[in-house]
Amino acid sequence: MTTVFKNGHVYTMNREMPYVSAVAVEDDKIVYVGNDEGAKAYEAGAKVVDLAGKMLIPGLIDAHCHPLMSAFVTSGILCDAEMTHDEVLKTIRAYVEAHPDNETYFGQGYPEWVFDERGPRKEELDAICPDKPLYLMSNGVHEGWCNSKTFELRNITKDTPDPIPGFSYFHRNENGEPTGHLVEAAAQLFVMEGIRWFETEQVAGVYQDIFRQYSALGVTSFGDCGTFGAFEEKAISHIAGFEERGELKQRICGCVMVEDTESVKTALDRLRDKHGKYHSDLFNVNTLKIVNDGTVESCSCAMYAPYPDGSVVEPMIQGEALYSKCREAAAEGYNLHIHAIGDKAIHETLMAAKAVREAGYFDTRIINAHTHITAPEDIPLFAKYNVLANTSSIWHYDAPENRDILGDAQYDHQFELQSILSHGARMTLGSDFPADEMGKEPLKGIQMGVTRQIYNDPEAPILESAAERLTVEQCLEAYTINAAYGMHWDDKIGSIEVGKYADLVVLEKDLNEVPVHSIMNTKVLLTMMGGKPTYVNEAFGQVF
């Protein structure tokens, strides 16, 4: 089948031919890019779509999200970032009462900031569910909350050592007893092991919902950034099954995730195994993901300066232990994706990149995930060592509660992506779904990256420095060609060029002509992956 798009505002993301008016698609590939006159040669027998000035862009790529994990953690109790403390408890209670036959209860999404400095307490969950294990991951996924029954089944007491002292631990009371609040992945995994939290059929249905939701947002590919080892195998087998049945609506670049010091030891063996099995143009597990620090909100990101309470958090892996693992992965052709939010953790990513480049591995894609606080002297090193600066621009807004954690000096130097780009580096954007308290919509991400304001208030304070605001073009590149480059798929997707897959999106308006505070309201009219529509908005008036 041939489809011809004409009379459009086509942004190709190919700098040699950035703007055209027409594109022709044959089967799953792009066969023509140019003007309307040239497209006439492809119109005979084709479906011809008159865009009438609408915007056509490459399929959007969420460069950092967790869809494989999300289907598990969002298949039970769902809270959200706007809930109060009482609303969180009410939501948990309602779910437990509505599912009396469940053997276990799992949830996600409670906002970390509705609790005091002690964090959530097990007693609140015990009052709701005293006799079955109950566990929730926070909105940011870097914290957890469980009841006493969960501790009992896992035999966790005051004598149980913290998995990674100072980084991943059980919050304790004055007597050393675990309170029910857990910080970072190693502690959470320790609690989750050996308990059956998920129903397979329910998870499969959630996957289908995630695929449909992303298609409606114009997303044709994910950079899946890992799932906890406790359900990694099940998650990957689900995706393999969807691919085999032809049910994937997005291409997925997958990874094997290192979330604690033990998983480092087996990471490359797991990656070799997974890449050997899954390496198609739809599902390719080709990346080593290292979670090397935490978050600002959890006071677990690795910073040079101590936190207000005097504590200091170190990167989970640093120095030669990190550099050698990265060189080893690069030597085997794998990409690197390192979660580093604090300035000290980001420095370690850059030094690992230096080691990889000096070892001669120049084609390895290296991504620093989130890029929240960067030391000034490290900003030029992203370009020098070809490290892609990944961020979630839905987080680029004034959040005064973080000032108490970061202090005034650091607070005004968050997400300095424009400075990083000014040296010639690349940027990618992603939602970090399900840790996406503002939503996973790419157009919302573009709006907030451009304004550095909360999305629902044009008069809201701008996150300083205002000079770090991004442009629409930079954001579009981040969601398309740069993301494809980071996934090592830039020869296949990410731009509208002859020979590439026809992963395309039609928007109702040209984003460069839309007021910046209205970008997120622009309708996605059509999403096409591999030449096949995966979403058609009824407002488009086209039948496929």
N, C-alpha and C positions, 0 to 999 in steps of 0.2 A: 504494500500500500504506500502511496505517495501523498504527502501533505505539503501544501505550499502556504506559507505565511507571507503576506505582502502588506505594503502601506503601513508599516509599523515603525515604532521607535525601538530599534533593535540594538542592544548594548552587548557586544560580542565578548568582551573581556579579552580580546585579542588586540594587543596594542598596535599591531601592524594594520589592522582594519577595525577600528573600535566601534564605528557606528554605520549601520546599513539599514535597509528598509525591508529586505526580503530574505527568507530562508526556505529551503526545500529539504524535506525529510523523505527518505525512502527506506521502508522497513524500520530498522532500529538506528540508522546512521544519518548524519547530516550530509547532503550531497551538493548543496549550493548555498553560498552566502554572498549577498550582493544587493543589487538594486532590483526594482520591480520589473524593469524591462528584461533583465537577464533571467528572471524567474519564470517568464512566460514559457520558456522551453520545457518546463517541468509540469505545466498545468494540465496537459491533455490527460484525461482519466484520473486526475488527482482531486483530492479534497482541497479546495482553495479557501483559505481563511483571510478575509479582509480585516486586518487589525484596526483599521480606522484610527491610527495614531496611538494605539495602546502600546504598552511597553512589553517587549519580549527580551528575556534574559536567560542565561544558563540556569539549569536547575540549582536551587539553593542547597548548600551543604552545611549541616550542623556539624562543625568541626570538633566539638567536644560535648558529648552527651553519653548517657548510659542506658540506651534502650534495652540492652540484653538484661541488665540488672533491674531496670524499672518495672518490667512486667512482673517480677517477683515481689518487689517491695511495695508496689502500688496495688497489689491484688487483694488487700485486706482493708484495714482501718486507714482512712485517708483524712489527714488534717491539712491545714494550709497556713501560710505565713501570716495571714491577717487575723487569725483566731486569737482570742484572749485565753488566759489560763483556764477560766471556767468553761469556755467553749471547747477547748481541747478535751477536758475531762468529760464533758457532756457527750462529745463525739465518740470517745472511747467506750463509754458506758452504753450508749445506744447500739453500737456495733455488737458488743458482747451480749447484750440482751436479745438482739435480733438473731444471733447465731449460737443458741445454747448448746448445740450438738458438736461444735468445734472442739477438737482436742487441744488446739493451741490458737493463739491470737497474735497476729503480726500487723504492724502498721508503720506508716511513714508520714513525715511532713510537719510534726509539731515545731513551732518556732522556738529556737533556743532562748530568745531574749525575753520570754514571758516568765522566766524563773529568775530567782536571785542568784548570787554568786555560787551558791551551793549546788545549783542545777536541780533537775527534777528528782523526786524522791520515790522510792519503791512503795512507801506506805499509801500514797495516793492511788497507785495501781492495785495494791492489795485490797483496798476498800471496794474496788470494782470487780476484781477477779482474784480471789485468794487461793483457788485450788487448781488452776491450770496456768501453764506458762504464758506470759504476756510480754511482748517486746515491741518497742517502737524505735525506728530510726528518726533522727531529727530532720528538719527541712533541708539542712545542708549536708546530711548523711555522715558527717564527721563526729556525731555524738549519738548516743543511744540511751534508752530508758527501759528498765525491766522491773518486774515484780519479784517478790521474795521466792515464789515458786520456781521461777527460772533459775535463780541462784541455787536453790536447793537441788534441783535436778542436775545442775552442772557442778555441784559440790564446791561452790565458791564461798569462802568465808574470809574473816579478817586475816587469816594466815596464808591466803592465796596471794602469791606475788603478782605485781603488775606486769603485764606482758612486755612493755617497753617503758621502764620508769621515766617519768618526766615528759613522755610523748604520748603513749597510749596506756591508759590506766583506768582503774576503778576509783571513782571519787569516793572518799571515805569520810566518816564522821570523826568526832574527837576521840572515839574509842577504837578507831581503825576499821570499823565495820563498813563494808561497801554500802553506799546509799541507794543504789539503783541507777546512778548516773555513770555512763561510760564514755570515755573520750578516745576517739580515733579507732581505726579499723581492727588492730590486733586485739584490743579488749572486746570489741563487738563480736569478732569472729569466735573468740574463746567462749562467749556466752551462747552463740548461735549453734555451735557444733553439737551434733548428737541429738538434736531436737527437730522433729519434722514440722516445719513451719508452713509449707506451701502445698497446694493441691495442683497437680499437673494440668488438668483440664481447664481450671480457672485461669492459670497463667497463660495458656495458649490463647484464650479469648482476649486477654489483656493485650497480648502482642498485636493481634489484629486491630484492636482499637488504636494502639500507638501508631501503627502503619497508616491508618486512615487519617488520624489527626495530623500527622506530619505531612501527608499528601495535600491536605487542605491548606496547609501553610506554605506550600510551594517547595517543600523539601524533597529532594530526590536521592540524597545520600547522607549517611551518618559517618562520623568518626566515632565509633563506639570505644569509649575509654575505660572499659573494664567492668568486671563484676567480681564480687567476693568469691574466693576459692570455694566456699561452701556450696555454691550453686553454679560455678563456672561451666562444668561439664553439661549440666542439664540445660543451661541457657544456650550454649552453642549448639547442642543437638536440636533444640527447638528451631533455631534459625536455619540449620542445615535442612530440616524437614520442610520448612516453608520454601526454601530455594528449590528443593527437589520437586515440590508440587506446583511450582510456578506462582507462588503467592506473595513473594517479596515485592513491596512497593517502593523500596529504597535499596540502593547499594549500601553495603555495610563494610567498612574497613575496620576490622576487629583487632583485638590485642590480648595479650596475657598480662595480668596485673600483679605487681608486687606491692602488697599492702602491709607487710611486716617483715622483720628480719629473717624469719624462717622461709618465707616464700621466695626470697632472693635465691636460695640454694637450688630450687627446682624450676625457676622461671624459664630459663632457656630450653630445658628439656621439654617443658610444657609447650613452649612456643614452637619448637621444631615439630612436635607432634601435631599441633593444631594447624600450623601452616602447611604441613604435608598433606593434610586432609582437606583443608579449605583454602583455596587460592584462586577462585574464579573472579570474573569481572563483576559479580554480584556480591560475593562474600569472600573476603580475603583477610585472613588473620596474619598480619605481617608486622606487628608492632609490639615492642616491649614497653609497658607502661609502669612507671615507678611513682608511687605516692610518697613524696619525700618530705612533706610537712603537712600541716593541717590548715586551719582557717583562722582569720582574724577573730571572728565571733566566738570561737572556742578557745581563743588564746593559745592555739596550738601550732600556729605557723612559726617557722624558724626565722627569728629576727636577730640582728646584731645587738640592738638595745634591749634591755630587760623589760618585761611587762611591769605595770604599776605595782604589782605585789612583789617585785624583785626576781621573779622566776625567769629563767632563760630556757628556750626550746631550741634544740639542735636539729638539723636535718636528720631524717631517719638513717640515711646512708651518706657518707661524705668522704672526701679524700680519695685515695687510691681504690678503696673498696667500691666506690661508685664509678670511678673512671674506668677501671679494668672491666667491670661488667658492661659498661657502655661500649667500650672498644670491642669486646667479645661479640656483642650483638651486632655491631656495625660490620664486623668481619664476616658475618654470615648473611649480610644483606638486609637485616631487619631495621625498621625505623625505631626511633626513640621518642617517647612522650612522657615528660616528667612533670608531675604536679609540684609546683613550687610557687608559693604565694608570698612568703616573707623574703626580705632582701638577702638574708644569708642563704636560704635555700635556692633562690634564683642564681646567686653567685656560683653555687655548686653546679647547677645545670650548665652554666656558661663555661666553667672550668672542665666539666665533662666533655662539652662540645669541643673545647680547645684540644683536649687529649685525643678525641676522635679525629679531628681534622689533621692534627700533627702526625697521626698514625697513617694518614693517606686516604681516609674514608670520606670523600667529598660528596658522594651521592646519597649518603645516609640522611634521611629527613629527621631533624631534631626539633622538637616542639617543647616550649616551656608553657605549661598550662596555667592559666589564670593571670599571672604577671601582675600582681596587685601592688607590691611595694618593691621598687627596684632602686638599688644604690646608684647615685648619680654617675659614679665612675664606671658602672657596668652597662649603662644605657647604650654606648656605642658597640658593645661586644656582641649584641644580637646580630648586627650586620656583619661584623668581622668574622664571626664563626658560623654564619648562616644558620642562626637559630630563629625559628618562627615564634613570634610572640602571640600566644593564644590568650584570649580573654573572653569573658561573658559581659558584653556591653550593657545587658540589662542590670548589671550591678553598678553602672557608672552614674550614681546619683548621690546627693547629699544625705548621709545617714549619720546623724549626730551621735547616735549611741556608740559608734566606733571611735569617736574622738577620745573617750575615756580610756579606750584600750590602746590606741596608737599614740596618743599625745598630739599636741598642736603641730609640732614640726613634721611628723610623718603624715598626719591627717591631710595636709594640703599637698601631698605628693603621692596620691594614689592613682593607679592606672595611667601611667604616663606613656601611653601608646603613641601619641603623636610625636613625642620626643624620640622614641625608639624608631619610628618610621622615618624620621628626618635624616637618619644616618644610612638609610637604604635597606632596612630590614623588611621582612614580610610580616603581616599580621593575619591571624585567622580568628573567626568568631564562632562561638557556640553557646548553647543554652545551659549546659551542665545538667540537663534534665536527668533525674527528677529533683535535683537541687536548684530549682529555677523559680524562686519565690515570686518573680515578676512575670513568669510565663516563658514558654519556649518559642514564641513567635519571632521569626527572623526580622520581620518588619518593625516589631517593637524594639528589637535589639538595635536595628539601624537608627531608629528615632532617638533612643537613649544614648547611643554612642555619639550621635551628632549634637545633641543638646546637653548631655551630662546632667539631665534633670529627671525626676520621677515622671513616669509617662503620663500620669493623669492630671497634671497641674502645670500649665504653661508658665505660671508665676512662681513655681517652686525654686528654691535656691539652686544655683549651679554648683556642681562639685568642682572645687578649685583644683587645679588651675583651669580657668576657662580656655586657656590656650591649648589644652590637651583635647579639646573637642575634635571629633573626627569628621571627615567629609562623607557624603553619600557615596561617592565613587570609591573611597577607601573601604567603606563597609561592604559594598557590593563585591569588590575584589576579594575581601576577606571571606565572604560567604560563597565564593565561586572558585576562581582560578587559584587563589592562594591555598584554600582548603584542599583542593584537588592536588596541588603540589605537595602539601604536607602529608597526604595519604599515598603519595607516589602514583597517583592516577591522573596526573596532568596531561598525559598523552592520550587519555581516553575521555575525560570529562572536564568540566570547569570553565569551558569557553565554547563559543559557537564557532566552530571551524569544520571545514570539510573533513570527513573521515572520523570525527568524534561521535560518540553516542548522542542520540537526540534526547538529551535530558534538558527540558525546556520549561519555562514558566511564563505565562502571560499575566501581566498586571493591568488593572483598569486604567491606570494613569502612569505617566513618566514620573518616577520618584524625584527627579531633579526639578520638576515643576510643581511639586506638592509642598505646601507650607510644612516646615520641619516638624511642627507639633501635631501634624495630621498624617504623617507617614504610616503609622501603624494602622490607620483606618483604611488604607488602600486595599481594595479587594484583590485576592488571588482569583483569577478567572479560569485558568487552566494549568494543570501540572501534568507533564509528560515525562515518562521515564522509559528510555529505550524505544522511543517512537510510539509508545502506547499511553493513552491518557490514564492517569491514576486518580485524577480529581477534575471535575468540570463543574464550575459554579453556574447555577441556572441563569444568572444575570449575563452570562457570556452569550447566550442565544445560539450556541453551536451544538450540533449533535455529532458525536464520534462513535 
